[in-house]
Amino acid sequence: MNIAEITAFHEAAHAVAAIRAGLPFDHVSAQPDDAGETDGALHWIDLHDELGLEMPPEALAVVLLAGPCAEARVRRLRFDRILAGEAALGDRDSLSTLGLSEAQFIAASRDTLALIEHDWPAIERVASALLNGGQLRFDEVESIVLEDEH
């Protein structure tokens, strides 16, 4: 599996987890940014900052953990190895700001593993769409995720 495919799964899992957590985002991309600082990213809507919308730390932790967890699955590596790697640096930095207790982190990790298992078909479809189109809006990801529920 090449880096573009790995990135697509990583970002797709972030997006699917955000949908499941009810956390709206603007778009998700599996393309490197213009500055080359990220391989892909989930872009939150400006309202989170402008209106000070609070994102529950436990839900945000699941969103942050979902990317490395999905990447571990597609690369057939242990989750902790991926989370400790360079590609998950941004996710780790964001996790460290949440102030989760050990019990909250363990619960979020379990919730993430369950989400990845349950929503793997949707993650695969979102990853495929990201590889074909580069980026997806919230409503496009939501439509893909809800396909299984109809």
C-alpha positions in Angstrom: 0.0 0.0 0.0 1.4 3.4 -0.9 1.5 6.6 1.1 -1.5 8.1 -0.7 -3.6 5.1 0.2 -2.5 5.0 3.8 -3.2 8.8 4.1 -6.7 8.3 2.6 -7.6 5.6 5.2 -6.1 7.7 8.0 -8.1 10.8 7.0 -11.3 8.8 6.1 -11.3 7.3 9.6 -11.0 10.8 11.2 -14.0 11.9 9.1 -16.2 8.9 9.8 -15.5 9.2 13.5 -16.4 12.9 13.4 -19.7 12.0 11.7 -20.5 9.4 14.3 -19.6 11.8 17.1 -21.8 14.5 15.7 -18.9 16.9 15.2 -19.3 18.9 12.0 -16.3 19.7 9.8 -15.8 21.7 6.7 -14.0 19.1 4.6 -11.5 16.3 4.7 -8.5 15.9 2.4 -6.0 13.2 1.6 -3.9 15.6 -0.4 -0.7 17.3 0.9 -1.3 20.9 1.8 0.3 23.8 -0.1 3.0 24.2 2.5 3.7 20.4 2.5 3.2 20.3 6.3 0.5 17.6 6.3 -0.2 14.7 4.0 -4.0 15.2 4.5 -6.3 16.7 7.1 -9.7 17.1 8.6 -10.6 20.7 8.4 -13.0 21.9 11.2 -15.6 24.5 10.4 -14.7 28.1 11.5 -17.8 28.2 13.8 -15.9 26.0 16.3 -13.5 28.8 16.9 -15.7 31.8 16.2 -18.6 30.8 18.4 -16.4 28.9 20.9 -18.4 25.7 20.2 -17.2 23.1 22.7 -16.3 19.7 21.3 -16.6 17.1 24.1 -13.0 15.9 24.8 -13.9 12.2 24.8 -15.6 12.5 21.4 -12.7 14.5 20.0 -10.3 11.9 21.4 -12.1 9.2 19.4 -11.9 11.3 16.2 -8.1 11.9 16.8 -7.4 8.2 17.6 -9.4 6.9 14.6 -6.9 8.0 12.0 -3.9 6.2 13.5 -6.1 3.2 14.4 -7.3 2.8 10.7 -3.8 3.3 9.5 -2.6 0.5 11.8 -5.3 -1.8 10.4 -4.4 -1.2 6.7 -0.6 -1.4 7.4 -1.1 -4.5 9.6 0.8 -2.9 12.4 0.1 -2.4 16.1 -2.0 0.7 16.9 0.5 1.9 19.5 3.3 1.8 17.0 1.4 4.0 14.5 0.3 6.4 17.3 3.9 6.8 18.4 5.1 7.5 14.8 5.8 10.7 13.0 2.7 10.6 10.9 0.5 10.8 14.1 2.4 13.7 15.7 -0.4 16.1 15.1 -2.9 13.7 16.5 -0.8 13.1 19.6 -0.3 16.8 20.1 -4.0 17.4 19.9 -4.7 14.5 22.2 -2.3 15.9 24.8 -4.3 19.2 25.0 -7.6 17.4 25.9 -6.7 16.7 29.5 -8.1 13.2 29.5 -7.7 11.0 32.6 -6.2 7.6 32.1 -9.6 6.1 32.3 -11.0 8.5 29.7 -8.2 7.7 27.4 -8.7 4.0 27.7 -12.4 4.4 27.2 -11.8 6.5 24.1 -9.4 3.9 22.8 -11.9 1.2 23.2 -14.6 3.3 21.5 -12.2 4.0 18.7 -11.5 0.3 18.1 -15.2 -0.5 18.1 -15.9 2.3 15.7 -13.2 1.2 13.3 -14.5 -2.4 13.3 -18.2 -1.3 12.9 -17.6 1.4 10.3 -14.8 -0.2 8.3 -16.9 -0.6 5.1 -17.7 3.2 5.3 -14.1 4.1 6.0 -13.1 2.1 2.9 -15.6 3.9 0.8 -14.6 7.3 2.1 -10.9 6.5 1.5 -11.7 5.4 -2.0 -13.6 8.7 -2.7 -10.7 10.7 -1.2 -8.2 8.9 -3.5 -10.5 9.6 -6.5 -11.4 13.2 -5.6 -8.9 14.6 -3.2 -11.3 16.1 -0.7 -14.9 15.6 0.5 -17.3 18.0 2.3 -19.0 17.0 5.5 -22.3 16.2 3.7 -20.5 14.0 1.1 -18.9 12.0 3.9 -22.1 11.8 5.8 -23.9 10.4 2.7 -21.3 7.7 2.3 -21.5 6.8 6.0 -25.3 6.6 6.0 -25.3 4.3 2.9 -25.1 1.3 5.2 -28.1 2.4 7.2 -30.6 2.5 4.4 
